Amino acid sequence: MIQRRTLLLSAPLWAAAPHALAAPRVEVFKDPNCGCCTDWVKHMNANGFATRVHAEGNNAARARAGIPKSLGSCHTAFVGGYALEGHVPAADVQRLLKERPAGAIGLAVPGMPVGSPGMDGAVYGGRRDPYDTLLVLANGQTRVFQSHR
């Protein structure tokens, strides 16, 4: 009888656990042939995010998000109501989702800096160029969100 009672009390907690621990979903728009985008997706998955990839390019997604073309990169993603442009580190995304800065539409790592997630494979020989993750504001302005040196 005690064992049965324990199971009955435990079941609702167990059933709720997947919802409480659900990984944030990242919707990624990329070129179907881009290897560095695929590596960035792997980086996000390894750092607690669930991803869904749309292999159709990212120009329309970037425009829809309101990310200026000058901040462009090879993929655009969406998570938690924010846009992510380029090789944004998972730790920066986690911080964005925690802090939720006023007026922000997302984060951008313009271009494809060597050493950023997805641009850090063996082919680069350990090279790590400095870069900034930019906070993109609804008014079109940016500010440095995190420097990577």
HELIX and SHEET records of a PDB file:
HELIX    1   1 ILE A    2  ALA A   20  1                                  19    
HELIX    2   2 GLY A   35  ALA A   46  1                                  12    
HELIX    3   3 ASN A   59  ALA A   65  1                                   7    
HELIX    4   4 LYS A   69  LEU A   71  5                                   3    
HELIX    5   5 ALA A   90  GLU A   99  1                                  10    
HELIX    6   6 ALA A  122  TYR A  124  5                                   3    
SHEET    1   A 7 ALA A  50  ALA A  55  0                                        
SHEET    2   A 7 ARG A  25  LYS A  30  1                                        
SHEET    3   A 7 HIS A  75  VAL A  79 -1                                        
SHEET    4   A 7 TYR A  82  GLY A  86 -1                                        
SHEET    5   A 7 ALA A 104  VAL A 109  1                                        
SHEET    6   A 7 TYR A 131  LEU A 137 -1                                        
SHEET    7   A 7 THR A 142  HIS A 148 -1                                        
END                                                                             
